[in-house]
Amino acid sequence: MNKSVSKTCGILTSGGDAPGLNAAIRAVARTAMNVYGMKVIGFEHGYRGLIENRSRVLKPTEFSSILTLGGTILGTSREKPFKDKNWCEENNATCAVNSIKETYHKLGLDSLVILGGNGTNTTASLLVNEGLNIISLPKTIDNDIVETDITFGFHTALSVATEAIDRLHSTASSHNRVMVIEVMGHKAGWLALYSGVAGGGDVILVPEIPYDINSISRHLKQRGKDGKSFSIVVVAEGARSIEEAGMDKKKFKKLRAQMSGSIGYRIAHEIQKAAELDARVTVLGYVQRGGTPVAYDRILATEFGTAATNMVAQGDFGKMVAMQGNHIVGVPLEKVANRIKTVPLDHEMVKSARDVGTCLGD
């Protein structure tokens, strides 16, 4: 142990839960305690816990057997502390941001490690501007955080989605049906693309490539002519038609609010109407986010967590830990905030999907 370092580090998890969060908490805290002799304070339920000072000093016993545990031992929330900041300043009221700063200083924190996705990292960047010492980690099953090749949580969700697609092959074959499986991915199609390729999807629909139902219909009909009696259609929850892609944001949101059921059901209905094929829907939903993290996510979360604590010890703040070309680096949070990593149209996986005969809807 390096006894020359004596600091107090806070840690919280924010946004949607994802496999690997506990592995990351364990890595941050154990490195802080074992290597640097730090006191580690955990905040419950994300930024809400920081606002309300719902915290506790973490003990070494809390990290036993959590490496394989899904979810987060600290709890999480989707609290957005900066949403009322301007109103509070105009009305001389105490806002969430001021409460966060008060908690930070009251507990004598020297640093705060934040685990989360796009919204979480955007908030983390704003807290840096408020003078707090922040290090963040990229967590999301969507793999849509910029400046990092991969996020922890993605590979577990990919494994879950791929296994579901594998299981649907047998029932689709038995009943000569089109099976539509809807996976997460509101603005980015990484999960649908990768699980679709891994699971042998015949059609893969992602938000980045607007679909034409007539193109999908032709592809499915051709499969029938080729003697293939069933098809698998993998749909990201944010998939859009060509018509929707041309709408402004307000009109698109209004249209989606009026839609009966999720996008998977709409696609199935459109397939039945255009291709005259029997289609059934499976929506994976939150099952993709739960359960035991796969080995890759445990390893990645551990690498990110230890790197984060080392950066804390070095005073290298205001950054997100990232993986770039198999190297772990620190990326300034302002380069991450308010950005989303979407699937490039020329991405190698897109090319591979097309090369093996997969229809991407266009």
Secondary structure, DSSP 4 states (H G I P E B T S, - for coil): --TT---EEEEEE-SS--TTHHHHHHHHHHHHHHHH--EEEEETTTHHHHHHT-EEE--GGGGTT-TT--S-TT------TTTTHHHHHHTT---HHHHHHHHHHHTT-SEEEEEE-HHHHHHHHHHHHTT--EEEEEB-TT---TT-S--BTHHHHHHHHHHHHHHHHHHHHHHT-EEEEEE--SS--HHHHHHHHHTT-SEEE-TTS-B-HHHHHHHHHHHHHTT---EEEEEETT--BHHHHTS-HHHHHHHHHH-SS-HHHHHHHHHHHHH---EEEEE-GGGGT-SPPPHHHHHHHHHHHHHHHHHHHHT--SEEEEEETTEEEEEEGGGTTT---PPPTT-HHHHHHHHTT-B---
